[in-house]
């Protein structure tokens, strides 16, 4: 059995050579759940199941392309997952638009108690947020959701999307400003 080098552990494993299989298994154990959570929030659970599997399949196929000196493995995996999610961008926008329509139907009912009122308020906020997210440029939405839902740092987002940190910060600022503007316009109070 080959001994592990320091590069085989941590956030920048060596995915080349005979140790790639066990290293990728460790990566799956360490990151699959959080990748699934991120993708499920962006899309849906069934699609997230497929995309997590596809993310690790692509990671295996492209393991020779991974450069530990360039980016941490977490950012690399989120980059693959985000690119896969982009393929589903039209469906994502359609889903957000559908959420907007179904949320407006929930607002029309007369709540019977405070719990029902809270659900209607939450549905109304989700409706506004869904519409605001759907209106964002896809590149801005990717950055915002990688930060907000996946918890990546701007550096990790930059590595994941292969852009520089200044671009990430600009897109994040633009997305937050657009969301604030959209939500303020919808509810000035």
N, C-alpha and C positions, 0 to 999 in steps of 0.2 A: 504494500500500500504506500503510495507516495505521501510524503509529509506535506503539511500545509505551510505555505509561505504567508507572511504577514498580509500580503495582498489578497489572500483567500478569505479574509474575514472582514467584517465591518461594512461600510457603505461603498467601498470601492473594490469589490472582489475581482479576482482574475478569472475571467470566463473562457480563457483559451486553454487548450490542452485537455488532458484526461480528467481533470478535476471539475470540468464545466458542468457535468450532470449533477453531482452532489451540490455544487455551488448554486445552481439554478433551483434545486429542490429547497435549499435553505432560503433563497430569495422568495420563492413561492410562499413558504411558511411564514416569512416575515412580512410580506407586503400584499398578499392576495386579498386579505380581508379588507384592508383600508382602500385598496384599488376598487374593490367591489362596492364598498360604501360610496365612494366618490362617483363611480359610474352609475350606480343605482339612483343617486340623487339627480344626476344629470339626465338620465334616460329612464329606464325602468329595471326592475329586478331581473327579469328574464334576459333582457339585452345585456345587462351587466354581467350575468353569468357567462354568456357567450363571449363578451369582450374581454373579460379577465382571462378566460382560457386562451383566446386569440392573442392577447398581450404576451402571455408567457410562451406561446408557440412562436410568435415573432421574435421574442427575446432569444429563444433557443436558436432559431434560424439565423439570427443576426448577431449571435454572441461574439463572433470574430470582429464585428464592427464596433463593439463597445470599447470605449477608451476611458479607463479609470482616471487617468490624469485630467480628462476634460470635464467629467461630471460624475456625481454620485449616482449609484445604481437606482436609488429612489426616483430621482429626477428623470433618469433614462426610462424607467418603467412608466412613469406618468406621461412622459412624452409620447411613448408608443400608445398608451391608452387614450390620450387626448386626440392623437391622430385618428385612431379608430372611431372615437366619438364624433369627430368631424364628419366622418362618412355618414353618420346618422343625423347630421345637422338639420336637414329638412324635416325629418321626423320629429326632432326635438322642438323646432319652432312650431310645427303643427300641434304638438302636444301642449306646448305653452299656450297657444291660441285656444285650443280646446278647453284647457283649464280656465282660461279667461271667460269663455262662454258658459261653462258649467258653473263657475263661481257666481256669475251674475244671476243665474237662475236660483241659486241658494239664497241670495239676498232678498228675493221677492217674498219668501214665506214670512209668516207672523210667528216669532218665537214664543214658545209657551213658558219657558223658564230661563233663568240666567245661563244655564249650561248650553241651552240651544242658542241663546244670544251670543255667547262666546264662540260657538262653532260658526255661526254666521259671520261674526266679525273676523275670525281667522280665515274663513273662506274668502271674504272680501279682500283681506290683505293679501292672501295668496294669489287672488285674481289680479290685483294690481301689480304684485311682484312678478307674476308670470308674464303679464303683458310687457312690463318694463324689461325683463330679461329677454323676451322674444324680440324686442325692438333694438337690442344692442347689436353692434357689429359682431360677427362670430369670433374674431380675434380678441375683442375686448371681453366678450362673455367667457371665452376660454380662460383668460387670465384671472378674471374675477372669481370664477368657480374653482379654479385651482388654488387660489388663496383662501377663499371663504369656505369651501366645502372639503377640499383635500388637505388644507392646512399647510400648503407649501409656502416656503419663503420666496420673496422675489428672486433671489439667486437661483433657487431650485426651479422656479417657473421659467426663468431665462434659460436654464440648462435644458429643461423639458421641451421647450418650444424652439430651441436653438435661435434665440434672439438675445440681445444684450439687456442688461438690467435696466438701463434707462428706458428702453422700449417697454419693458414690463411695467415700470412705474408710471409711464405715460398712459399706457392702456388701462391700468388699474385706476388711475385718477379719472380718466375719461369715462370709464364704466361707472364708477361711484357717483360722479357728477351727473351723468345721464339718469341713473336710478333715482338720485335725490330729486332731480328736476321732474322726472315722471311722477314720482310718488307725491311730491309737493303739489304738482298741478292737479292730481287726482283728489288730494285731500289737503287743502291749504291750511287747515287747523293744525 
